[in-house]
Amino acid sequence: MWEVIRSQVREGNTLLLTTQYLEEADELADEIAVVDHGRIIARGTSDELKAQVGGERIEVVVRDREMLARAAELVGRDGSTGVDDHSKRLTLAAHGGAQQLVEVVRSLGDAGIALDDVGLRRPTLDDVFLTLTGRAAEELPEEDEA
């Protein structure tokens, strides 16, 4: 289906696509309107909407849950580090991009904190929707639930 849509756009046709699958919107849309409770609450290109959420993020998964608080202390200089105890994940804004990622890994390694995963990622349209509405795109508002 994605190729059919791309083909139509290449031929100069304008398409209005409505979807709850934000990956689909990210892949296919030149412009996106985020709708919440029947109102457009944001509009722009995928990159413009993602910029509203903020830049890249560093995500770190520590091996030992007991080291999570210490890891957050080391990398969370500005106090905005998100900590998810269940997944042993830290999330922080990557103002320095890849260079900051290197510094985080070095700092945690020097402190003897073992990692299961680390990465630098851009916000997704799911992040945009969650930030703008306070809920995930798949969740139905309470008044819509049956």
N, CA, C and O of each residue as an XYZ file, in Angstrom:
584
protein
N       0.825     -1.185      0.000
C       0.000      0.000      0.000
C       0.877      1.260      0.000
O       0.560      2.253     -0.655
N       1.989      1.196      0.750
C       2.865      2.370      0.805
C       3.376      2.740     -0.585
O       3.477      3.921     -0.918
N       3.697      1.735     -1.393
C       4.215      2.025     -2.734
C       3.137      2.639     -3.618
O       3.446      3.501     -4.441
N       1.896      2.226     -3.474
C       0.784      2.819     -4.234
C       0.655      4.300     -3.875
O       0.491      5.147     -4.752
N       0.730      4.600     -2.582
C       0.633      5.996     -2.137
C       1.795      6.806     -2.686
O       1.595      7.906     -3.202
N       3.011      6.275     -2.580
C       4.186      6.984     -3.115
C       4.047      7.235     -4.607
O       4.401      8.308     -5.097
N       3.536      6.256     -5.325
C       3.351      6.385     -6.774
C       2.378      7.516     -7.104
O       2.627      8.304     -8.016
N       1.292      7.594     -6.378
C       0.309      8.659     -6.596
C       0.921     10.037     -6.345
O       0.676     10.978     -7.100
N       1.710     10.149     -5.293
C       2.346     11.433     -4.968
C       3.370     11.797     -6.041
O       3.452     12.954     -6.455
N       4.151     10.814     -6.492
C       5.132     11.075     -7.564
C       4.450     11.606     -8.820
O       5.028     12.408     -9.553
N       3.222     11.158     -9.066
C       2.472     11.596    -10.242
C       1.840     12.972    -10.036
O       1.161     13.481    -10.928
N       2.059     13.573     -8.876
C       1.565     14.921     -8.636
C       0.228     14.996     -7.922
O      -0.327     16.084     -7.768
N      -0.294     13.871     -7.488
C      -1.571     13.862     -6.780
C      -1.379     14.233     -5.311
O      -0.370     13.891     -4.695
N      -2.354     14.929     -4.773
C      -2.374     15.242     -3.356
C      -3.282     14.234     -2.669
O      -4.419     14.027     -3.092
N      -2.786     13.611     -1.615
C      -3.562     12.612     -0.892
C      -3.745     13.045      0.548
O      -2.839     13.605      1.165
N      -4.915     12.783      1.070
C      -5.173     12.978      2.492
C      -5.203     11.592      3.114
O      -6.065     10.772      2.797
N      -4.268     11.349      3.988
C      -4.135     10.050      4.636
C      -4.441     10.223      6.123
O      -3.828     11.050      6.799
N      -5.377      9.450      6.616
C      -5.631      9.458      8.055
C      -5.145      8.117      8.593
O      -5.423      7.064      8.019
N      -4.422      8.173      9.693
C      -3.868      6.952     10.243
C      -3.591      7.112     11.725
O      -3.315      8.214     12.200
N      -3.665      6.017     12.446
C      -3.222      5.985     13.835
C      -1.813      5.415     13.918
O      -1.200      5.426     14.985
N      -1.298      4.920     12.805
C       0.030      4.328     12.762
C       1.033      5.426     12.431
O       1.201      5.806     11.273
N       1.687      5.921     13.457
C       2.542      7.089     13.277
C       3.780      6.787     12.444
O       4.330      7.690     11.815
N       4.221      5.552     12.427
C       5.334      5.178     11.544
C       4.922      5.383     10.083
O       5.721      5.820      9.256
N       3.682      5.065      9.788
C       3.146      5.251      8.440
C       3.129      6.734      8.067
O       3.528      7.106      6.964
N       2.671      7.571      8.986
C       2.653      9.014      8.730
C       4.065      9.540      8.535
O       4.310     10.352      7.642
N       4.996      9.080      9.368
C       6.387      9.524      9.276
C       6.988      9.153      7.928
O       7.747      9.926      7.343
N       6.648      7.981      7.445
C       7.202      7.468      6.188
C       6.590      8.126      4.956
O       7.284      8.353      3.965
N       5.299      8.433      5.012
C       4.588      8.815      3.796
C       4.203     10.284      3.674
O       4.010     10.778      2.564
N       4.089     10.981      4.785
C       3.490     12.321      4.734
C       4.521     13.428      4.571
O       5.571     13.421      5.214
N       4.202     14.383      3.695
C       5.004     15.594      3.571
C       4.668     16.561      4.697
O       5.540     17.264      5.209
N       3.390     16.586      5.077
C       2.926     17.435      6.168
C       1.986     16.609      7.038
O       1.209     15.796      6.539
N       2.072     16.831      8.347
C       1.290     16.053      9.307
C       0.504     17.006     10.187
O       1.018     18.031     10.635
N      -0.746     16.654     10.426
C      -1.563     17.371     11.396
C      -1.879     16.387     12.520
O      -2.398     15.299     12.273
N      -1.565     16.774     13.747
C      -1.869     15.935     14.902
C      -3.243     16.358     15.413
O      -3.468     17.523     15.742
N      -4.158     15.391     15.472
C      -5.538     15.662     15.884
C      -5.773     15.022     17.244
O      -5.432     13.861     17.467
N      -6.363     15.799     18.151
C      -6.708     15.300     19.474
C      -8.107     15.800     19.817
O      -8.367     17.003     19.787
N      -8.996     14.880     20.141
C     -10.390     15.217     20.454
C     -11.022     16.062     19.336
O     -11.754     17.014     19.608
N     -10.729     15.703     18.072
C     -11.349     16.370     16.948
C     -10.753     17.710     16.555
O     -11.253     18.364     15.640
N      -9.683     18.131     17.239
C      -9.038     19.424     16.941
C      -7.597     19.207     16.493
O      -6.905     18.335     17.019
N      -7.149     19.991     15.528
C      -5.742     19.965     15.145
C      -4.967     20.708     16.229
O      -5.209     21.888     16.483
N      -4.030     20.000     16.863
C      -3.261     20.619     17.943
C      -1.823     20.935     17.534
O      -1.118     21.660     18.236
N      -1.393     20.392     16.400
C      -0.061     20.703     15.876
C      -0.033     20.335     14.405
O      -0.752     19.446     13.949
N       0.818     21.045     13.676
C       0.901     20.809     12.244
C       2.311     21.129     11.778
O       2.925     22.087     12.247
N       2.821     20.325     10.853
C       4.144     20.586     10.292
C       4.706     19.338      9.650
O       4.031     18.313      9.548
N       5.948     19.437      9.218
C       6.627     18.261      8.698
C       6.989     17.365      9.877
O       6.924     17.781     11.033
N       7.363     16.158      9.572
C       7.779     15.230     10.619
C       8.927     15.822     11.432
O       8.910     15.770     12.662
N       9.921     16.383     10.751
C      11.073     16.974     11.447
C      10.677     18.176     12.295
O      11.201     18.359     13.394
N       9.750     19.002     11.792
C       9.299     20.164     12.571
C       8.591     19.728     13.850
O       8.815     20.304     14.914
N       7.738     18.713     13.747
C       7.029     18.223     14.919
C       7.991     17.595     15.924
O       7.850     17.781     17.132
N       8.960     16.857     15.419
C       9.941     16.228     16.313
C      10.794     17.281     17.014
O      11.199     17.091     18.160
N      11.067     18.387     16.331
C      11.860     19.461     16.943
C      11.105     20.088     18.117
O      11.730     20.587     19.052
N       9.766     20.069     18.080
C       8.974     20.598     19.194
C       9.183     19.776     20.458
O       9.120     20.310     21.565
N       9.432     18.482     20.300
C       9.640     17.586     21.435
C      11.041     17.760     21.998
O      11.265     17.554     23.191
N      11.959     18.130     21.166
C      13.344     18.259     21.593
C      14.228     17.452     20.673
O      13.759     16.720     19.802
N      15.488     17.603     20.883
C      16.459     16.955     20.011
C      16.669     15.494     20.338
O      15.791     14.815     20.870
N      17.839     15.041     20.011
C      18.178     13.641     20.222
C      18.207     13.306     21.711
O      18.354     14.175     22.570
N      18.061     12.017     21.978
C      18.099     11.514     23.352
C      19.115     10.398     23.454
O      19.329      9.632     22.514
N      19.729     10.326     24.612
C      20.599      9.196     24.924
C      19.790      8.261     25.807
O      19.173      8.686     26.783
N      19.802      6.984     25.453
C      19.150      5.971     26.269
C      20.205      4.976     26.717
O      20.996      4.478     25.917
N      20.199      4.695     28.018
C      21.152      3.780     28.613
C      20.382      2.740     29.407
O      19.499      3.089     30.190
N      20.702      1.473     29.217
C      20.132      0.401     30.031
C      21.273     -0.189     30.846
O      22.221     -0.749     30.297
N      21.167     -0.054     32.176
C      22.209     -0.590     33.051
C      21.948     -2.065     33.314
O      20.802     -2.514     33.308
N      23.018     -2.810     33.545
C      22.882     -4.251     33.779
C      22.263     -4.530     35.153
O      21.365     -5.363     35.280
N      22.753     -3.827     36.177
C      22.307     -4.083     37.548
C      21.398     -2.966     38.030
O      21.807     -1.806     38.094
N      20.166     -3.317     38.368
C      19.181     -2.341     38.825
C      19.716     -1.523     40.007
O      19.394     -0.343     40.139
N      20.529     -2.147     40.864
C      21.079     -1.453     42.032
C      21.965     -0.268     41.639
O      22.193      0.626     42.453
N      22.461     -0.252     40.415
C      23.343      0.819     39.945
C      22.583      1.929     39.214
O      23.189      2.908     38.779
N      21.280      1.787     39.077
C      20.488      2.741     38.306
C      20.538      4.151     38.897
O      20.742      5.123     38.168
N      20.354      4.264     40.201
C      20.366      5.588     40.843
C      21.738      6.239     40.712
O      21.830      7.436     40.439
N      22.793      5.472     40.900
C      24.156      6.009     40.767
C      24.413      6.460     39.328
O      25.013      7.511     39.103
N      23.966      5.678     38.369
C      24.136      6.051     36.960
C      23.396      7.347     36.669
O      23.917      8.212     35.965
N      22.183      7.494     37.205
C      21.405      8.721     36.999
C      22.127      9.919     37.597
O      22.118     10.999     37.006
N      22.750      9.748     38.754
C      23.527     10.834     39.370
C      24.677     11.262     38.463
O      24.929     12.455     38.292
N      25.365     10.292     37.890
C      26.536     10.587     37.060
C      26.184     11.293     35.760
O      26.908     12.194     35.336
N      25.093     10.906     35.122
C      24.784     11.454     33.797
C      23.738     12.550     33.831
O      23.599     13.289     32.857
N      22.989     12.678     34.936
C      21.884     13.622     35.000
C      22.258     14.938     35.622
O      21.698     15.326     36.647
N      23.199     15.629     35.015
C      23.708     16.883     35.581
C      22.636     17.953     35.735
O      22.671     18.732     36.687
N      21.684     17.997     34.807
C      20.672     19.064     34.861
C      19.364     18.610     35.519
O      18.394     19.367     35.553
N      19.336     17.398     36.032
C      18.154     16.915     36.732
C      17.012     16.467     35.840
O      15.931     16.160     36.344
N      17.214     16.418     34.534
C      16.117     16.055     33.632
C      16.244     14.629     33.102
O      15.657     14.288     32.075
N      17.004     13.807     33.797
C      17.171     12.430     33.359
C      15.943     11.612     33.737
O      15.538     11.583     34.899
N      15.355     10.950     32.747
C      14.228     10.060     33.021
C      14.754      8.719     33.483
O      15.704      8.188     32.907
N      14.146      8.170     34.511
C      14.572      6.894     35.061
C      13.385      5.946     35.040
O      12.330      6.246     35.600
N      13.563      4.793     34.387
C      12.531      3.755     34.368
C      13.102      2.540     35.089
O      13.889      1.781     34.524
N      12.696      2.369     36.341
C      13.232      1.298     37.176
C      12.924     -0.075     36.587
O      13.760     -0.977     36.644
N      11.734     -0.234     36.025
C      11.321     -1.530     35.487
C      12.261     -2.008     34.367
O      12.686     -3.163     34.354
N      12.570     -1.122     33.449
C      13.420     -1.502     32.310
C      14.897     -1.210     32.551
O      15.737     -1.492     31.696
N      15.215     -0.640     33.723
C      16.602     -0.255     34.074
C      17.154      0.756     33.069
O      18.342      0.733     32.746
N      16.280      1.647     32.575
C      16.626      2.576     31.496
C      16.714      4.015     32.004
O      15.877      4.476     32.780
N      17.747      4.701     31.544
C      17.890      6.140     31.754
C      17.718      6.811     30.403
O      18.204      6.311     29.388
N      17.029      7.941     30.389
C      16.864      8.716     29.163
C      17.214     10.155     29.470
O      16.703     10.729     30.432
N      18.089     10.750     28.654
C      18.455     12.150     28.859
C      18.624     12.848     27.523
O      18.936     12.221     26.511
N      18.412     14.154     27.536
C      18.577     14.954     26.324
C      20.042     14.914     25.909
O      20.942     14.995     26.745
N      20.264     14.790     24.614
C      21.625     14.713     24.078
C      21.975     16.033     23.417
O      22.020     16.136     22.191
N      22.221     17.038     24.239
C      22.545     18.359     23.690
C      23.855     18.343     22.913
O      24.064     19.166     22.021
N      24.731     17.408     23.253
C      26.014     17.314     22.569
C      26.088     16.192     21.562
O      27.170     15.884     21.061
N      24.954     15.568     21.251
C      24.914     14.513     20.251
C      25.841     13.359     20.560
O      25.926     12.897     21.698
N      26.539     12.897     19.528
C      27.411     11.730     19.662
C      28.539     11.972     20.659
O      28.944     11.050     21.366
N      29.046     13.186     20.723
C      30.124     13.473     21.682
C      29.646     13.275     23.120
O      30.378     12.740     23.952
N      28.421     13.705     23.407
C      27.872     13.506     24.747
C      27.661     12.020     25.025
O      27.870     11.568     26.151
N      27.250     11.260     24.017
C      27.086      9.823     24.177
C      28.409      9.188     24.598
O      28.438      8.356     25.504
N      29.490      9.574     23.951
C      30.818      9.055     24.299
C      31.152      9.393     25.750
O      31.666      8.550     26.485
N      30.858     10.627     26.161
C      31.153     11.053     27.536
C      30.330     10.264     28.551
O      30.841      9.898     29.609
N      29.054      9.997     28.236
C      28.199      9.223     29.138
C      28.748      7.811     29.301
O      28.867      7.309     30.419
N      29.078      7.178     28.190
C      29.608      5.814     28.243
C      30.922      5.781     29.024
O      31.141      4.885     29.839
N      31.781      6.748     28.777
C      33.070      6.809     29.484
C      32.847      7.006     30.986
O      33.472      6.330     31.803
N      31.962      7.926     31.343
C      31.686      8.212     32.749
C      31.142      6.986     33.473
O      31.582      6.668     34.578
N      30.198      6.304     32.858
C      29.624      5.119     33.486
C      30.644      3.980     33.549
O      30.693      3.244     34.535
N      31.449      3.836     32.508
C      32.497      2.817     32.518
C      33.528      3.074     33.595
O      33.943      2.148     34.291
N      33.953      4.339     33.745
C      34.920      4.701     34.779
C      34.383      4.417     36.179
O      35.149      4.122     37.096
N      33.046      4.507     36.339
C      32.416      4.249     37.641
C      32.128      2.761     37.847
O      31.594      2.366     38.884
N      32.482      1.942     36.860
C      32.271      0.504     36.985
C      30.829      0.070     36.805
O      30.432     -0.990     37.290
N      30.047      0.873     36.116
C      28.637      0.545     35.889
C      28.512     -0.165     34.548
O      28.755      0.426     33.495
N      28.130     -1.442     34.596
C      27.997     -2.249     33.386
C      26.696     -1.892     32.669
O      25.676     -1.624     33.304
N      26.750     -1.892     31.336
C      25.592     -1.540     30.515
C      25.140     -2.728     29.678
O      25.958     -3.516     29.203
N      23.829     -2.845     29.505
C      23.271     -3.835     28.581
C      23.011     -3.219     27.217
O      23.033     -3.915     26.202
N      22.762     -1.892     27.191
C      22.460     -1.232     25.931
C      22.695      0.265     26.092
O      22.550      0.813     27.185
N      23.052      0.907     25.012
C      23.208      2.361     24.990
C      22.974      2.823     23.560
O      23.361      2.144     22.610
N      22.340      3.977     23.413
C      22.088      4.454     22.062
C      21.690      5.918     22.024
O      21.283      6.508     23.025
N      21.821      6.473     20.847
C      21.441      7.852     20.568
C      20.255      7.777     19.615
O      20.355      7.158     18.555
N      19.135      8.398     19.977
C      17.979      8.318     19.089
C      17.267      9.648     18.974
O      17.263     10.462     19.898
N      16.667      9.845     17.819
C      15.833     11.021     17.577
C      14.443     10.726     18.098
O      14.047      9.563     18.178
N      13.696     11.755     18.452
C      12.315     11.502     18.865
C      11.510     10.936     17.699
O      11.803     11.214     16.536
N      10.513     10.153     18.019
C       9.612      9.594     17.011
C       8.311     10.394     17.024
O       8.097     11.231     17.900
N       7.455     10.130     16.053
C       6.137     10.760     16.080
C       5.321     10.255     17.273
O       4.439     10.965     17.757
N       5.600      9.048     17.750
C       4.959      8.577     18.984
C       5.340      9.482     20.147
O       4.492      9.829     20.969
N       6.630      9.870     20.222
C       7.080     10.797     21.266
C       6.359     12.141     21.136
O       5.965     12.742     22.135
N       6.192     12.603     19.896
C       5.500     13.872     19.646
C       4.070     13.790     20.161
O       3.616     14.674     20.887
N       3.361     12.728     19.785
C       1.966     12.584     20.189
C       1.856     12.507     21.713
O       0.993     13.151     22.311
N       2.727     11.724     22.333
C       2.709     11.593     23.791
C       2.968     12.934     24.463
O       2.298     13.271     25.439
N       3.922     13.699     23.960
C       4.238     15.004     24.541
C       3.078     15.985     24.377
O       2.755     16.730     25.301
N       2.456     15.983     23.202
C       1.384     16.940     22.929
C       0.075     16.608     23.635
O      -0.668     17.507     24.028
N      -0.209     15.302     23.798
C      -1.518     14.905     24.336
C      -1.454     14.311     25.734
O      -2.468     14.237     26.427
N      -0.264     13.889     26.150
C      -0.134     13.254     27.463
C      -0.498     11.783     27.467
O      -0.594     11.174     28.533
N      -0.703     11.197     26.290
C      -1.017      9.767     26.218
C      -0.462      9.199     24.910
O      -0.181      9.935     23.963
N      -0.314      7.885     24.882
C       0.182      7.222     23.683
C      -0.886      7.242     22.597
O      -2.078      7.327     22.896
N      -0.469      7.164     21.353
C      -1.408      7.223     20.223
C      -2.389      6.061     20.243
O      -3.513      6.207     19.763
N      -1.997      4.913     20.784
C      -2.864      3.743     20.780
C      -3.937      3.807     21.856
O      -4.943      3.102     21.769
N      -3.733      4.651     22.878
C      -4.693      4.724     23.974
C      -5.931      5.506     23.545
O      -5.831      6.503     22.829
N      -7.063      5.057     23.978
C      -8.302      5.796     23.731
C      -8.590      6.670     24.938
O      -8.404      6.230     26.073
N      -9.040      7.895     24.721
C      -9.457      8.702     25.866
C     -10.604      8.008     26.595
O     -11.380      7.271     25.985
N     -10.709      8.247     27.899
C     -11.710      7.552     28.708
C     -13.123      7.697     28.167
O     -13.889      6.734     28.188
N     -13.487      8.883     27.682
C     -14.851      9.061     27.218
C     -15.140      8.286     25.948
O     -16.305      8.091     25.601
N     -14.081      7.828     25.226
C     -14.279      7.044     23.996
C     -14.268      5.543     24.263
O     -14.643      4.762     23.389
N     -13.847      5.128     25.451
C     -13.761      3.702     25.733
C     -15.141      3.129     25.986
O     -16.001      3.774     26.586
N     -15.336      1.905     25.517
C     -16.655      1.266     25.701
C     -16.597      0.229     26.790
O     -17.606     -0.411     27.087
